[in-house]
Amino acid sequence: MLEFYSGNGNMYAWDNEVGLSIPFSHTMRAVMNELSDQKSISNKGIIIKKLKKDFEEEEISYCYDWIKKWEKIKFQNYRLQIPYTVSISDIRQFVLRNCLLQLTLNVTEDCNFRCKYCVYSNNYKYTRHHSDRYMYFSIAKKSIDHFFSLTKEGLRYNPLRVPAVGFYGGEPLLNFDLIKECVEYIEDKYKMYHTHSVLSNFLTDL
């Protein structure tokens, strides 16, 4: 896990197994280290006894319970830091069965608001900042076609899945012409999938 602090001094950790940031603390790290030590007995009472010299017992107990819940959310039979391997075929089948709910196109990294709290404001480490980069339709079209080719393949696993397309930035409306072009292309070529877009109704009213 990659530990980091927000601009307000709050501690978080990036869990690269699921691609999410979670609230974190020094107590959480200590409990996690105990749980990942395969040579030690890691029941709650023993961990509290080991760590109570350095941390509050109530905090240790809370972190232990939180980590156990997080393990169940991630993988039913997964234990922290135990290595495992999956094949490309396994990943592909998982995507076809469980994913493909939405394609998000990052149509620009530009923004006319530049809010300081934004994750891309250049106020935080390990994240990109705003730029003048804009997506072209040729790139968007390749992404859309690939997404719907996977959607078609995945219908045998989930025939009721309704794919969606969203637009992200920066401020995506700065590239509004591209958004309109994408929506028109999707609704013309892939209308058999009953696709929907958050901008479809909005564009109709223009």
ROTORTOR-251634 format. One line per field, with one value per residue (C-alpha): residue number from 1; residue in three letters; x, y, z. Coordinates in Angstrom, 1 decimal. Layout:
REM residues N
pos [NUM | ...]
code [ala | ...]
xx [X | ...]
yy [Y | ...]
zz [Z | ...]
***
This chain:
REM residues 206
pos [1 | 2 | 3 | 4 | 5 | 6 | 7 | 8 | 9 | 10 | 11 | 12 | 13 | 14 | 15 | 16 | 17 | 18 | 19 | 20 | 21 | 22 | 23 | 24 | 25 | 26 | 27 | 28 | 29 | 30 | 31 | 32 | 33 | 34 | 35 | 36 | 37 | 38 | 39 | 40 | 41 | 42 | 43 | 44 | 45 | 46 | 47 | 48 | 49 | 50 | 51 | 52 | 53 | 54 | 55 | 56 | 57 | 58 | 59 | 60 | 61 | 62 | 63 | 64 | 65 | 66 | 67 | 68 | 69 | 70 | 71 | 72 | 73 | 74 | 75 | 76 | 77 | 78 | 79 | 80 | 81 | 82 | 83 | 84 | 85 | 86 | 87 | 88 | 89 | 90 | 91 | 92 | 93 | 94 | 95 | 96 | 97 | 98 | 99 | 100 | 101 | 102 | 103 | 104 | 105 | 106 | 107 | 108 | 109 | 110 | 111 | 112 | 113 | 114 | 115 | 116 | 117 | 118 | 119 | 120 | 121 | 122 | 123 | 124 | 125 | 126 | 127 | 128 | 129 | 130 | 131 | 132 | 133 | 134 | 135 | 136 | 137 | 138 | 139 | 140 | 141 | 142 | 143 | 144 | 145 | 146 | 147 | 148 | 149 | 150 | 151 | 152 | 153 | 154 | 155 | 156 | 157 | 158 | 159 | 160 | 161 | 162 | 163 | 164 | 165 | 166 | 167 | 168 | 169 | 170 | 171 | 172 | 173 | 174 | 175 | 176 | 177 | 178 | 179 | 180 | 181 | 182 | 183 | 184 | 185 | 186 | 187 | 188 | 189 | 190 | 191 | 192 | 193 | 194 | 195 | 196 | 197 | 198 | 199 | 200 | 201 | 202 | 203 | 204 | 205 | 206]
code [met | leu | glu | phe | tyr | ser | gly | asn | gly | asn | met | tyr | ala | trp | asp | asn | glu | val | gly | leu | ser | ile | pro | phe | ser | his | thr | met | arg | ala | val | met | asn | glu | leu | ser | asp | gln | lys | ser | ile | ser | asn | lys | gly | ile | ile | ile | lys | lys | leu | lys | lys | asp | phe | glu | glu | glu | glu | ile | ser | tyr | cys | tyr | asp | trp | ile | lys | lys | trp | glu | lys | ile | lys | phe | gln | asn | tyr | arg | leu | gln | ile | pro | tyr | thr | val | ser | ile | ser | asp | ile | arg | gln | phe | val | leu | arg | asn | cys | leu | leu | gln | leu | thr | leu | asn | val | thr | glu | asp | cys | asn | phe | arg | cys | lys | tyr | cys | val | tyr | ser | asn | asn | tyr | lys | tyr | thr | arg | his | his | ser | asp | arg | tyr | met | tyr | phe | ser | ile | ala | lys | lys | ser | ile | asp | his | phe | phe | ser | leu | thr | lys | glu | gly | leu | arg | tyr | asn | pro | leu | arg | val | pro | ala | val | gly | phe | tyr | gly | gly | glu | pro | leu | leu | asn | phe | asp | leu | ile | lys | glu | cys | val | glu | tyr | ile | glu | asp | lys | tyr | lys | met | tyr | his | thr | his | ser | val | leu | ser | asn | phe | leu | thr | asp | leu]
xx [0.0 | 1.1 | 0.6 | 0.0 | -1.4 | -4.1 | -3.7 | -5.5 | -3.1 | -5.4 | -3.7 | -4.7 | -3.4 | -3.8 | -4.8 | -3.6 | -5.4 | -8.8 | -7.7 | -9.1 | -7.8 | -8.8 | -8.6 | -5.3 | -3.4 | -0.2 | -2.4 | -3.8 | -0.3 | 0.8 | -2.3 | -1.9 | 1.8 | 0.7 | -1.9 | 0.5 | 3.2 | 2.6 | 4.9 | 2.7 | -0.7 | -3.0 | -6.2 | -7.6 | -6.7 | -3.1 | -2.7 | -4.2 | -1.8 | 1.2 | 0.3 | -1.3 | 2.0 | 2.0 | -1.6 | -5.0 | -6.8 | -10.0 | -8.2 | -6.4 | -9.8 | -11.4 | -8.6 | -8.6 | -12.3 | -12.0 | -9.2 | -11.1 | -14.2 | -12.0 | -10.5 | -14.0 | -14.9 | -11.8 | -11.7 | -13.5 | -10.5 | -7.8 | -5.3 | -3.2 | 0.1 | -0.2 | 0.9 | -1.4 | -1.3 | -4.0 | -3.8 | -4.7 | -7.6 | -8.8 | -8.8 | -10.5 | -13.3 | -13.7 | -14.1 | -16.6 | -18.7 | -18.6 | -17.4 | -18.2 | -20.9 | -19.5 | -16.8 | -15.5 | -13.7 | -11.3 | -12.0 | -9.7 | -7.2 | -8.0 | -10.3 | -11.7 | -12.5 | -9.2 | -10.6 | -7.9 | -9.5 | -9.7 | -7.5 | -5.9 | -5.2 | -1.4 | -1.9 | -1.5 | 1.4 | 1.2 | -1.6 | -1.5 | -2.4 | -4.3 | -2.9 | -4.1 | -4.5 | -7.7 | -8.9 | -9.5 | -12.5 | -10.1 | -9.0 | -12.5 | -13.9 | -11.2 | -12.2 | -15.9 | -15.5 | -13.3 | -15.7 | -18.7 | -16.8 | -16.2 | -19.8 | -21.0 | -18.7 | -19.9 | -23.6 | -23.4 | -22.5 | -24.9 | -27.5 | -29.3 | -26.3 | -26.9 | -23.6 | -23.2 | -20.7 | -19.6 | -17.3 | -14.7 | -12.0 | -10.7 | -13.9 | -15.4 | -17.7 | -14.6 | -14.5 | -18.3 | -18.0 | -16.3 | -18.9 | -21.7 | -19.8 | -19.3 | -23.0 | -24.2 | -21.8 | -22.8 | -26.5 | -26.2 | -23.9 | -24.7 | -28.4 | -29.1 | -27.6 | -30.1 | -27.2 | -27.7 | -25.6 | -26.1 | -25.9 | -28.4 | -31.5 | -29.5 | -28.2 | -31.7 | -32.9 | -30.2]
yy [0.0 | 3.5 | 5.8 | 9.6 | 12.7 | 15.0 | 18.7 | 18.9 | 16.5 | 13.4 | 10.1 | 7.7 | 4.6 | 3.5 | -0.1 | -1.2 | -4.5 | -2.8 | 0.7 | 2.7 | 5.0 | 4.1 | 6.1 | 5.1 | 5.7 | 4.6 | 2.3 | 0.8 | 0.1 | -1.6 | -3.8 | -4.7 | -5.6 | -8.0 | -9.6 | -10.0 | -11.6 | -15.3 | -16.4 | -14.7 | -15.6 | -12.8 | -13.0 | -9.7 | -10.1 | -10.9 | -8.0 | -5.6 | -6.9 | -6.5 | -3.0 | -1.4 | 0.1 | 2.4 | 2.8 | 3.1 | -0.2 | 1.1 | 2.3 | -1.0 | -2.9 | -0.5 | -1.0 | -4.7 | -4.9 | -2.5 | -4.4 | -7.7 | -6.1 | -4.7 | -8.1 | -9.6 | -6.7 | -7.2 | -11.0 | -13.6 | -15.9 | -13.3 | -12.5 | -9.3 | -9.5 | -13.2 | -13.5 | -14.9 | -15.2 | -14.9 | -15.5 | -13.1 | -15.4 | -15.2 | -11.4 | -11.3 | -13.6 | -11.5 | -8.4 | -10.0 | -11.3 | -8.4 | -5.2 | -3.3 | -1.2 | 2.1 | 3.6 | 6.9 | 9.1 | 11.7 | 14.2 | 16.9 | 17.7 | 21.4 | 23.2 | 26.7 | 26.4 | 25.2 | 24.5 | 24.0 | 21.0 | 19.1 | 16.0 | 17.3 | 20.8 | 20.1 | 20.4 | 16.6 | 14.3 | 11.3 | 12.8 | 14.6 | 18.2 | 20.2 | 20.6 | 21.8 | 18.3 | 17.5 | 14.2 | 13.8 | 11.9 | 9.3 | 8.2 | 8.4 | 6.3 | 3.6 | 3.5 | 3.3 | 0.6 | -1.5 | -1.1 | -2.2 | -5.1 | -6.4 | -5.6 | -7.8 | -10.6 | -10.3 | -10.6 | -14.4 | -13.8 | -11.0 | -10.3 | -7.7 | -5.5 | -2.0 | -0.2 | 3.5 | 6.1 | 9.0 | 12.0 | 13.2 | 15.9 | 18.4 | 20.1 | 17.9 | 20.6 | 22.4 | 19.7 | 19.8 | 19.3 | 16.0 | 14.9 | 15.7 | 13.8 | 10.8 | 10.7 | 10.9 | 8.1 | 5.8 | 6.4 | 5.8 | 2.7 | 1.0 | 1.8 | -1.9 | -2.0 | 0.5 | 2.7 | 5.7 | 8.7 | 11.4 | 13.9 | 12.3 | 14.2 | 17.4 | 17.3 | 16.6 | 19.9 | 22.0]
zz [0.0 | -0.7 | 2.2 | 1.8 | 3.4 | 2.0 | 1.9 | 5.3 | 6.9 | 6.8 | 6.3 | 3.5 | 1.8 | -1.8 | -2.1 | -5.5 | -5.3 | -5.8 | -7.0 | -4.0 | -1.4 | 2.2 | 5.5 | 7.2 | 10.4 | 12.2 | 14.3 | 11.2 | 9.8 | 13.0 | 13.1 | 9.4 | 10.0 | 12.8 | 10.6 | 7.7 | 9.9 | 9.2 | 12.0 | 14.7 | 16.1 | 14.9 | 16.9 | 18.2 | 21.8 | 21.2 | 18.8 | 21.3 | 24.0 | 21.7 | 20.6 | 23.6 | 24.8 | 21.7 | 20.8 | 22.5 | 22.9 | 21.5 | 18.4 | 18.0 | 18.2 | 15.7 | 13.2 | 13.6 | 12.9 | 10.0 | 8.3 | 8.7 | 7.0 | 4.2 | 3.6 | 3.0 | 0.7 | -1.4 | -1.7 | 0.3 | 0.8 | 0.5 | 3.3 | 3.3 | 1.4 | 0.5 | -3.1 | -5.7 | -9.5 | -12.1 | -15.9 | -18.7 | -19.4 | -15.9 | -16.0 | -19.4 | -18.2 | -15.0 | -17.1 | -19.5 | -16.6 | -14.1 | -15.7 | -18.9 | -17.1 | -18.3 | -20.6 | -19.3 | -21.8 | -20.4 | -23.1 | -21.8 | -19.0 | -19.3 | -16.8 | -16.5 | -12.8 | -11.2 | -7.8 | -5.2 | -3.6 | -7.0 | -7.1 | -10.3 | -8.9 | -8.5 | -4.7 | -4.1 | -4.7 | -7.0 | -9.2 | -12.5 | -12.8 | -15.4 | -18.9 | -22.4 | -23.7 | -25.6 | -26.9 | -30.7 | -32.1 | -33.7 | -30.2 | -28.8 | -31.6 | -31.1 | -27.4 | -28.1 | -30.7 | -28.4 | -25.5 | -27.5 | -29.0 | -25.4 | -24.5 | -27.4 | -26.3 | -22.7 | -23.6 | -23.2 | -19.5 | -18.8 | -21.6 | -19.4 | -18.9 | -20.3 | -21.3 | -20.6 | -21.8 | -19.6 | -20.1 | -17.7 | -17.5 | -16.5 | -17.4 | -20.1 | -21.5 | -22.8 | -25.4 | -26.0 | -29.8 | -29.2 | -26.7 | -29.2 | -32.0 | -29.7 | -28.6 | -32.2 | -33.3 | -30.4 | -30.9 | -34.7 | -34.6 | -31.2 | -30.7 | -30.6 | -27.1 | -25.8 | -24.6 | -22.5 | -21.9 | -19.2 | -22.1 | -24.5 | -23.3 | -22.9 | -26.4 | -27.7 | -26.1 | -27.7]
***
